[in-house]
Amino acid sequence: MSKKALCIGINDYPGTQNDLSGCVNDANDWAATLTARGFTVSKLIDAQATKAAMVAGIGGLVSGAAKGDTVVITEGPFAGLEAAYRMADAEQRVMVLLHILSQPVPVQIDAARLRKVS
């Protein structure tokens, strides 16, 4: 199975006084670390990180998952749980199968909240 990652770092928030200073460095550091561990890494830095680019990038990660692949939920109420990938059911949502109380439970979740386990 392939290992893929998307690293996003946004320091520059145009038109605001809310710029940050370490996000781009963090994204670059994560990209280097993941590359060293055999991941194919895509990066979106500052102006590259448009909503469309992020949705497409995240979709690209999830589109590589096949039915039965193990994914990890990274955000939300199910964060940290592993699940079996079932299918994409809309542009930004996927269906996964969680094991809750020893029972398989289908759950619809935002694709951005998943990462594929090698």
SVG drawing of the C-alpha trace seen along z (x, -y; Angstrom):
<svg xmlns="http://www.w3.org/2000/svg" viewBox="-24 -44 39 52">
<polyline fill="none" stroke="black" stroke-width="0.4" points="0.0,0.0 1.2,-3.5 1.8,-6.0 0.6,-9.5 0.5,-12.7 -0.6,-16.3 1.1,-19.0 -0.6,-22.4 1.2,-25.5 -0.4,-28.9 1.4,-31.8 0.1,-34.6 -3.5,-35.6 -3.8,-38.5 -5.9,-41.5 -5.7,-40.6 -3.3,-41.2 -3.6,-37.6 -0.5,-36.2 1.3,-33.4 5.0,-32.5 5.6,-28.8 3.0,-27.0 5.0,-26.9 8.1,-25.7 6.0,-23.0 4.6,-21.9 8.0,-21.7 9.4,-19.8 6.6,-17.3 7.0,-16.9 10.7,-16.2 10.1,-13.7 7.3,-11.9 9.4,-11.8 12.2,-10.2 9.8,-7.5 8.7,-6.6 5.7,-8.8 4.9,-10.7 4.2,-14.2 2.3,-17.0 2.5,-20.5 0.2,-23.5 2.0,-26.6 0.4,-30.0 -1.4,-31.3 -1.4,-27.8 -3.7,-26.6 -7.0,-27.8 -10.1,-26.0 -10.3,-24.4 -6.7,-23.2 -7.2,-21.8 -10.4,-20.0 -8.7,-18.5 -5.6,-17.5 -7.6,-15.8 -9.8,-14.2 -6.7,-12.8 -5.6,-11.2 -8.9,-9.6 -9.5,-8.6 -6.4,-6.3 -8.2,-4.3 -9.9,-1.1 -12.7,0.8 -11.3,2.6 -8.2,0.3 -7.6,-0.8 -7.9,-4.6 -7.5,-6.6 -10.0,-9.4 -7.9,-12.4 -10.5,-14.9 -14.0,-15.1 -15.8,-12.8 -14.2,-9.6 -10.6,-11.0 -8.0,-8.3 -10.2,-5.4 -9.3,-3.2 -12.0,-2.2 -12.4,-0.2 -12.8,-2.4 -16.0,-1.5 -16.7,-4.2 -16.9,-7.8 -20.6,-8.9 -20.3,-12.5 -17.7,-15.1 -16.3,-15.6 -17.7,-12.7 -16.9,-9.0 -18.4,-6.0 -16.3,-4.0 -17.1,-1.0 -16.3,-1.5 -16.3,1.3 -18.2,-0.1 -19.0,2.3 -17.8,5.2 -20.3,4.4 -19.6,3.0 -21.3,-0.4 -21.3,-2.3 -20.5,-6.0 -20.5,-8.8 -17.6,-11.2 -15.9,-14.2 -13.0,-13.0 -10.7,-15.6 -10.9,-13.8 -9.3,-10.6 -5.8,-9.5 -4.9,-6.2 -2.8,-3.7 -0.1,-2.1"/>
</svg>
